[in-house]
């Protein structure tokens, strides 16, 4: 506290209480990973590579499910801010033109974009930050993930950087964990069989989370297109989910859906609703939960008359409906936007769309009978990245994981 003592001697602080408050704040900032010395600021932040993130627990799915549940309740209280004037925007996308006029400018292609996803999350987190990524399906031909993600965590008051971290696993696990929260509150308690349609990364992590919430599931049915993704899926389940005794590869979506208690849709959808993977309501077992972090196609009567419709955060879908005016579903590609399209058409009422946090908190009923068929929409939000990224970051601090990098000793222009 040498710098602070010097400033107190020169009457920088008006009284001893103010001095004590700043000392306490300085200690807090030191232990959060940012060091402030008044009269000369020495600022550092923590860099966490993907191996560092793994060591710090980013793949602890059971813990991630608990964190996502707490995060959803924090949203329900309103203690958060996302982008846009509505404070609920998923993020800002940079998309390229179909026919660029300038040499070197990328051409629009399937899932080719850059995206910034800023947010602040209060509650147990008290953190601001942003996930930033570029996405291109062609990356797979180069042996790269489709999306390459990084995340910055910032002090909520000063804006100072606290951590820069690899975020592919943050994103994969937080997205998968939300269906796990849904399964905890919406799946039948005696669920035995789960189906995964689309056995990619989201299919793996979503199933993993559902299994954390439904320990009785011991049979998994999977429908995929590529042999490699199927083999990677089976290897992941054998390694991470030992409760699964039987993995069945299905030839059709119908085969996967029939007799399944929990159905997980994680396919890459086309650009038109007519191209989305189709599920006939007659295939769906009474009492099934359909978790959807992606798009799918259903008969309208099935959605409006035979299902309970649940979303991860209703305000997110309101924001999408503002940003992508009706019809929104083909532009967003998340089933909750189909719900808001149906609402726009007057085919359902707003109270027909239930927020999962209202179920968790007991404000609204979730499953009301063993025969209820429930569709749970998972949109993905930057507050999820903040919640899980902050949790892993704090664990890294405790364990001394990561590399501390200097920003400056003294800011050149302060």
C-alpha positions in Angstrom: 0.0 0.0 0.0 3.0 2.3 -0.4 1.5 4.3 -3.2 -1.7 4.8 -1.2 0.1 5.9 1.9 2.0 8.5 0.0 -1.2 9.9 -1.5 -2.9 9.9 2.0 0.1 11.9 3.3 -0.5 14.5 0.6 -4.2 14.8 1.5 -5.3 13.0 -1.8 -8.0 11.4 0.3 -10.4 13.6 2.3 -10.6 11.3 5.3 -9.4 7.9 6.6 -12.7 6.1 5.7 -12.2 7.0 2.1 -8.6 5.8 2.3 -9.8 2.5 3.8 -12.4 2.0 1.1 -9.9 2.4 -1.7 -7.4 0.1 0.1 -10.2 -2.6 0.2 -11.0 -2.0 -3.5 -7.3 -2.3 -4.3 -7.0 -5.7 -2.5 -10.2 -6.9 -4.3 -8.8 -5.9 -7.7 -5.4 -7.6 -6.8 -7.1 -10.9 -6.1 -9.3 -10.6 -9.2 -6.2 -10.5 -11.3 -5.8 -6.7 -12.0 -3.3 -4.7 -10.0 -3.8 -1.0 -9.5 -1.2 1.2 -7.7 -2.4 4.8 -7.4 0.1 7.4 -8.6 1.3 4.9 -11.3 -0.9 2.0 -12.5 0.7 -1.4 -13.1 -2.0 -3.3 -15.1 -1.8 -7.0 -16.0 -4.2 -9.6 -17.2 -4.4 -13.4 -17.4 -4.0 -15.3 -20.7 -5.6 -18.7 -20.8 -4.9 -21.1 -23.7 -7.2 -24.0 -24.4 -4.9 -26.4 -22.4 -5.0 -23.9 -19.6 -8.8 -23.8 -19.8 -9.0 -27.6 -19.6 -6.8 -27.6 -16.5 -9.0 -25.0 -14.9 -12.1 -27.1 -15.4 -13.9 -25.8 -18.5 -15.0 -29.4 -19.3 -16.7 -30.0 -15.9 -20.2 -30.4 -17.3 -22.0 -31.1 -14.0 -20.7 -27.8 -12.6 -21.4 -26.0 -15.8 -25.1 -27.1 -15.6 -25.3 -25.7 -12.1 -23.7 -22.4 -13.2 -26.2 -22.1 -16.2 -29.1 -22.7 -13.9 -27.9 -19.9 -11.6 -27.3 -17.7 -14.6 -30.8 -18.2 -15.9 -32.2 -17.2 -12.5 -30.0 -14.1 -12.6 -31.5 -13.2 -16.0 -35.0 -13.7 -14.7 -34.3 -11.1 -12.0 -33.1 -8.7 -14.7 -29.6 -8.4 -13.3 -27.8 -8.4 -16.7 -27.2 -6.4 -19.9 -26.6 -7.7 -23.4 -26.1 -5.7 -26.6 -28.4 -3.3 -28.4 -30.9 -0.7 -27.2 -33.1 -3.5 -26.0 -30.3 -4.9 -23.8 -31.1 -8.4 -25.1 -29.3 -8.7 -28.4 -27.5 -12.0 -29.1 -24.7 -9.9 -30.7 -23.5 -8.0 -33.7 -22.7 -9.9 -36.9 -20.3 -8.9 -39.7 -21.5 -10.7 -42.8 -19.9 -10.4 -46.3 -21.7 -9.5 -49.5 -22.6 -12.2 -52.0 -20.6 -10.5 -54.7 -17.8 -8.3 -53.3 -16.7 -5.4 -55.4 -13.2 -5.2 -53.9 -10.3 -7.5 -54.3 -9.5 -9.4 -51.2 -12.9 -9.0 -49.5 -14.3 -12.4 -48.6 -17.4 -13.7 -50.4 -20.6 -14.7 -48.4 -20.8 -18.4 -47.8 -22.5 -20.8 -45.5 -22.0 -19.7 -41.9 -19.2 -17.3 -42.9 -19.1 -14.3 -40.6 -17.5 -12.5 -37.7 -19.5 -11.9 -34.6 -19.1 -9.9 -31.4 -21.2 -10.9 -28.3 -20.8 -8.4 -25.4 -22.6 -8.7 -22.1 -22.6 -7.8 -18.4 -23.8 -10.3 -15.8 -24.5 -9.4 -12.2 -25.6 -11.8 -9.4 -22.7 -14.0 -8.4 -20.6 -12.9 -11.4 -20.3 -9.1 -11.5 -18.5 -9.3 -14.7 -18.5 -7.7 -18.2 -16.9 -9.1 -21.3 -17.2 -10.2 -24.9 -16.9 -13.3 -27.0 -15.5 -12.6 -30.5 -15.2 -15.1 -33.2 -14.9 -15.8 -36.9 -16.8 -18.7 -38.6 -16.4 -20.5 -41.9 -17.6 -24.0 -42.7 -14.6 -24.3 -45.1 -12.4 -24.4 -42.0 -13.1 -28.1 -41.6 -11.1 -28.8 -44.8 -8.1 -27.2 -43.1 -8.5 -29.3 -40.0 -9.8 -26.3 -38.0 -13.0 -25.9 -36.1 -15.8 -24.1 -38.0 -15.7 -21.2 -35.5 -12.6 -20.0 -33.7 -13.5 -18.1 -30.5 -11.8 -15.9 -28.0 -13.2 -14.2 -25.0 -12.2 -11.1 -22.9 -13.4 -10.6 -19.4 -13.3 -7.0 -18.1 -13.6 -5.2 -14.7 -17.2 -4.0 -14.7 -16.2 -0.5 -13.3 -12.9 0.4 -14.9 -13.2 -1.6 -18.1 -9.7 -3.0 -17.4 -9.0 -6.4 -18.9 -8.9 -9.3 -16.4 -8.5 -12.3 -18.7 -8.2 -13.2 -22.4 -9.1 -16.8 -22.9 -9.6 -19.5 -25.6 -13.3 -19.8 -25.8 -14.2 -22.7 -28.1 -14.7 -25.0 -25.1 -16.4 -22.3 -23.0 -19.0 -21.9 -25.8 -19.4 -25.7 -26.4 -19.9 -26.5 -22.8 -22.2 -23.6 -21.9 -24.4 -24.2 -24.9 -24.6 -27.9 -24.0 -25.3 -27.2 -20.4 -28.5 -25.3 -21.0 -30.3 -28.4 -22.3 -29.1 -30.1 -19.1 -31.0 -27.4 -17.1 -34.0 -28.0 -19.3 -33.8 -31.8 -18.7 -33.5 -31.3 -15.0 -36.9 -29.5 -14.8 -38.7 -30.7 -17.9 -37.8 -34.3 -18.6 -39.7 -37.3 -17.1 -38.0 -38.5 -14.0 -37.9 -42.1 -15.3 -36.3 -41.2 -18.6 -34.3 -44.1 -20.0 -33.5 -43.3 -23.6 -32.1 -40.2 -25.3 -31.8 -39.5 -29.0 -29.3 -37.2 -30.7 -29.9 -35.9 -34.2 -26.7 -34.3 -35.3 -23.7 -35.9 -33.4 -21.3 -32.9 -33.7 -19.8 -31.0 -30.8 -23.1 -29.5 -29.7 -24.7 -33.0 -29.9 -22.0 -34.4 -27.6 -22.1 -31.6 -25.0 -25.9 -31.4 -25.0 -26.2 -35.1 -24.4 -23.5 -35.0 -21.7 -25.5 -32.3 -19.8 -28.8 -34.1 -20.2 -27.1 -37.2 -18.7 -25.9 -35.2 -15.8 -29.5 -34.3 -15.1 -31.1 -37.6 -16.0 -28.9 -40.3 -14.4 -31.4 -43.1 -15.4 -30.7 -42.7 -19.1 -28.6 -45.6 -20.2 -29.5 -45.9 -23.9 -28.6 -43.4 -26.6 -29.8 -43.4 -30.2 -27.9 -41.3 -32.7 -28.6 -40.1 -36.3 -25.8 -38.5 -38.2 -24.5 -38.1 -41.7 -20.7 -38.7 -41.5 -19.0 -41.7 -40.2 -16.2 -39.6 -38.6 -18.7 -37.6 -36.6 -20.5 -40.7 -35.5 -17.2 -42.3 -34.3 -16.2 -39.2 -32.5 -19.6 -39.0 -30.9 -19.4 -42.6 -29.7 -15.8 -42.1 -28.4 -16.8 -39.0 -26.4 -19.8 -40.8 -24.8 -17.7 -43.8 -23.8 -15.1 -41.5 -22.2 -17.3 -38.9 -20.6 -20.6 -40.6 -19.9 -20.0 -44.1 -18.5 -23.7 -44.5 -17.5 -24.5 -45.1 -21.2 -24.6 -48.9 -21.8 -26.0 -48.9 -25.3 -25.3 -46.6 -28.3 -27.5 -47.3 -31.3 -26.8 -45.7 -34.7 -30.0 -45.0 -36.5 -30.6 -44.8 -40.3 -33.4 -42.2 -40.1 -34.6 -39.4 -37.9 -37.8 -41.3 -37.3 -35.9 -44.3 -35.9 -34.0 -42.1 -33.5 -37.1 -40.2 -32.3 -39.5 -43.1 -31.7 -39.6 -44.3 -28.1 -37.0 -41.7 -27.0 -37.7 -39.9 -23.7 -35.3 -37.0 -24.5 -34.6 -35.8 -28.1 -31.7 -33.5 -28.8 -31.7 -31.6 -32.1 -28.3 -30.2 -32.9 -28.1 -30.4 -36.7 -26.7 -27.8 -39.1 -29.9 -26.5 -40.8 -30.3 -25.1 -44.2 -31.3 -21.5 -45.0 -35.0 -22.3 -45.6 -37.5 -23.8 -43.2 -38.4 -26.4 -45.8 -34.8 -27.6 -45.6 -34.8 -28.0 -41.8 -34.8 -31.6 -40.4 -38.4 -32.8 -40.0 -40.0 -34.5 -37.1 -43.5 -35.9 -37.4 -45.4 -35.5 -34.2 -46.7 -39.1 -34.6 -43.2 -40.3 -34.1 -42.8 -38.5 -30.7 -43.4 -40.5 -27.6 -45.9 -39.1 -25.1 -44.0 -37.4 -22.3 -40.9 -36.7 -24.5 -38.7 -33.6 -24.1 -37.3 -32.1 -27.3 -34.2 -30.0 -26.6 -33.3 -27.7 -29.5 -30.1 -25.6 -29.7 -30.8 -25.6 -33.4 -33.6 -25.5 -36.0 -36.1 -28.2 -36.9 -39.4 -28.5 -38.8 -42.6 -29.6 -37.3 -46.3 -29.7 -38.4 -47.9 -26.5 -37.1 -50.7 -28.3 -35.3 -48.1 -30.3 -33.4 -46.6 -27.0 -32.1 -49.8 -25.2 -31.4 -52.0 -27.9 -30.0 -49.8 -30.8 -28.8 -46.7 -29.3 -27.2 -45.7 -27.1 -24.3 -43.3 -24.4 -25.6 -40.4 -23.4 -23.3 -37.5 -21.0 -24.0 -34.3 -20.2 -22.3 -34.9 -16.4 -22.2 -38.1 -15.0 -23.7 -36.6 -11.5 -24.0 -33.9 -12.9 -26.4 -36.6 -14.0 -28.8 -38.4 -10.6 -28.5 -35.1 -9.0 -29.4 -34.6 -11.3 -32.4 -38.1 -10.5 -33.6 -37.2 -6.8 -33.5 -33.8 -7.3 -35.3 -35.2 -9.8 -37.9 -38.8 -8.7 -38.6 -41.4 -11.4 -39.2 -41.0 -14.0 -40.4 -37.9 -14.5 -38.2 -37.4 -18.2 -38.1 -35.4 -18.6 -41.3 -33.2 -15.7 -40.4 -32.4 -16.9 -36.9 -32.7 -20.7 -37.2 -33.6 -21.3 -33.5 -37.0 -22.9 -32.8 -38.0 -20.2 -30.3 -38.2 -17.8 -33.3 -40.8 -20.1 -34.8 -42.7 -19.6 -31.6 -42.6 -15.8 -31.9 -43.6 -16.1 -35.6 -46.7 -18.2 -34.5 -47.4 -15.5 -31.9 -47.2 -12.8 -34.6 -49.7 -14.8 -36.6 -52.1 -15.0 -33.7 -51.9 -18.8 -33.6 -50.6 -18.9 -30.0 -50.7 -16.4 -27.1 -47.7 -14.9 -25.3 -48.5 -16.9 -22.2 -48.1 -20.1 -24.3 -44.4 -19.5 -24.4 -42.8 -20.3 -21.0 -39.5 -19.0 -19.7 -37.5 -21.8 -18.1 -36.4 -19.6 -15.2 -40.1 -19.2 -14.3 -40.3 -22.9 -14.1 -37.1 -23.1 -12.0 -38.3 -20.4 -9.6 -41.8 -22.0 -9.3 -43.6 -19.0 -11.0 -45.0 -21.2 -13.7 -45.5 -25.0 -14.0 -43.2 -27.0 -16.2 -44.1 -30.6 -16.7 -47.7 -31.0 -15.6 -48.2 -34.6 -16.5 -46.2 -37.6 -17.6 -47.7 -37.3 -21.1 -46.7 -33.7 -21.7 -44.6 -33.2 -24.8 -42.3 -30.2 -24.3 -40.1 -28.4 -26.8 -37.2 -26.4 -25.2 -35.6 -23.7 -27.3 -31.9 -22.9 -26.6 -30.8 -19.7 -28.3 -27.4 -19.2 -26.8 -26.5 -15.9 -25.1 -23.2 -14.0 -24.3 -24.2 -14.0 -20.6 -23.7 -17.7 -20.7 -20.1 -17.2 -21.8 -19.6 -14.6 -19.0 -21.0 -17.0 -16.4 -18.9 -20.0 -17.4 -15.8 -18.0 -18.5 -15.8 -16.1 -15.1 -16.2 -19.4 -13.2 -13.2 -21.0 -15.0 -11.1 -17.8 -14.7 -11.6 -17.7 -11.0 -10.6 -21.4 -10.8 -7.5 -20.6 -12.8 -6.5 -17.9 -10.4 -6.9 -20.2 -7.4 -4.8 -22.9 -9.1 -2.1 -20.6 -10.5 -3.0 -21.6 -14.1 -2.3 -19.3 -17.1 0.2 -16.7 -18.1 0.1 -13.2 -16.7 0.7 -10.6 -19.4 1.5 -6.9 -18.9 -0.7 -4.2 -20.4 1.4 -1.3 -19.1 3.4 -0.1 -16.1 2.1 3.5 -16.5 -0.4 4.4 -19.2 1.2 6.7 -21.8 -1.9 8.9 -22.2 -4.0 8.9 -19.0 
